[in-house]
Amino acid sequence: MTDENQPPRAPPQTENEISRGPRNTAVESADGRPLPWVEKYRPERLRDVLAHEDIIKTIRRYVDRGQLPHLLFHGPPGTGKTSTILAVAKEFYGSAVRTHVLELNASDDRGINTVREQIKTFAETTSAAFRGNRLNFGAKTSPQASQSTSSDAASAVAPGDDKPAKLSSPAGSEENRVPNPLSSVKLIVLDEADQMTTAAQNALRRIMEAYARNVRFCLICNYINKITPAIQSRCTGFRFTPLASTALSGKAAEIAKLEGMTISPDGMETLIRIAKGDMRRLLNCMQVSHLANPGEELTADSVHRTLGYPPPSEVTKLFERLLVADFFTCCKEFDELVTLRGYTIKDWVQAFYERVIRIEWPVPVVITFITRLADIEERLAYGASELVQLHALTAAFFEARAGLHAAVAGANAAARAGGGRPITNQGSSTNKSPSPHPVKAAS
């Protein structure tokens, strides 16, 4: 039969086809529709993962030696936990990733039935060892070939080489090659494992012990204290810290160039400050700002306006206003500003916190003010009324004003006793002054 008469072949499986649970996210959209940048720029290889060089180097060494333990990745959101383990899976398993990797979002599948059924079923079945995976992590040779073959398989792959590594042997054949001991071991990735119930974690503990020859687990969580000690003791833990500002800005500049964006220095600084070490948040903010301001340069003002964060100019204006106006006027003006601009009270709490820690108020006043901010933030997290908390935030300023008045009165008394010059006001809004504004008597 000629090539013209042959039926069309099915397209080969891509490395992005990873076995998943309810959350099946492909890196490329099959119908050509645009993807969220979080998925569009998700790292495909370990070398593309941002920062965390020590963690990546350690995991490479584990896989190279065929001694991968159960893993526990923990840390804040958007720091590369899921991207790292998926990159490991794609590089190691190659085209076999679909049959060897099961990814579940534990926040959706967190009950004991999922552990007993879906996870146990996947773990108790064995997989045949495969050869010629993408990077041949830890590919070993027979004793006769060990003298001429590096024990570190990663060194057999040049950076950027997408072809399977071919390890040399004395006879120059494939007969002396044996697969990595991990090539027959499958991988289960449990994302958001801190949302699993205690009963499910107890059942998972027994599965991790019983099927250690067949499968390795990688648990991913934000709060490690919600993982039972029994699970923690069976895993090797890695903490993913928030990404440094330099790493975020470098990646943001690279993506901006690919997307044809222009970002001003103050706009970039604002994006990095809002991201707070979270790459996922940074990409979402960049995409929203780009779509809302097509063809325009992103500045600090446009970023604040698009994302709904109060700009520094409004923070300064309101901060100083709350230190001089009477209580009911402050409540009215604050309420109108929040309603008109659509800002959240939580954003104002964070903005006032970032400002007060840079001002040289008396320490007792700062301590009390930050405590009030923390109380308001906690009540908001539990669903308290935003209007009530807005007035509580205003009241915190009046409490701070009383503390500042007391500090001035004490300083004046000490100055008079020592024959010095009394303090007539509390200075300006610079960082060198004891307060941000002259304080008038509260009504």
Secondary structure as GFF3:
##gff-version 3
##sequence-region A 1 443
A	DSSP	beta_strand	19	20	.	.	.	ID=ss1
A	DSSP	alpha_helix	37	40	.	.	.	ID=ss2
A	DSSP	three_ten_helix	46	48	.	.	.	ID=ss3
A	DSSP	alpha_helix	53	64	.	.	.	ID=ss4
A	DSSP	beta_strand	71	74	.	.	.	ID=ss5
A	DSSP	alpha_helix	81	93	.	.	.	ID=ss6
A	DSSP	three_ten_helix	94	96	.	.	.	ID=ss7
A	DSSP	alpha_helix	97	100	.	.	.	ID=ss8
A	DSSP	beta_strand	101	105	.	.	.	ID=ss9
A	DSSP	alpha_helix	112	114	.	.	.	ID=ss10
A	DSSP	pi_helix	115	119	.	.	.	ID=ss11
A	DSSP	alpha_helix	120	124	.	.	.	ID=ss12
A	DSSP	beta_strand	140	141	.	.	.	ID=ss13
A	DSSP	three_ten_helix	143	145	.	.	.	ID=ss14
A	DSSP	three_ten_helix	153	156	.	.	.	ID=ss15
A	DSSP	beta_strand	177	178	.	.	.	ID=ss16
A	DSSP	three_ten_helix	181	184	.	.	.	ID=ss17
A	DSSP	beta_strand	186	191	.	.	.	ID=ss18
A	DSSP	three_ten_helix	193	195	.	.	.	ID=ss19
A	DSSP	alpha_helix	198	210	.	.	.	ID=ss20
A	DSSP	beta_strand	215	221	.	.	.	ID=ss21
A	DSSP	three_ten_helix	224	226	.	.	.	ID=ss22
A	DSSP	alpha_helix	229	233	.	.	.	ID=ss23
A	DSSP	beta_strand	236	239	.	.	.	ID=ss24
A	DSSP	alpha_helix	245	259	.	.	.	ID=ss25
A	DSSP	alpha_helix	265	275	.	.	.	ID=ss26
A	DSSP	alpha_helix	279	292	.	.	.	ID=ss27
A	DSSP	alpha_helix	300	307	.	.	.	ID=ss28
A	DSSP	alpha_helix	312	321	.	.	.	ID=ss29
A	DSSP	alpha_helix	327	341	.	.	.	ID=ss30
A	DSSP	alpha_helix	345	356	.	.	.	ID=ss31
A	DSSP	alpha_helix	363	381	.	.	.	ID=ss32
A	DSSP	alpha_helix	386	417	.	.	.	ID=ss33
###
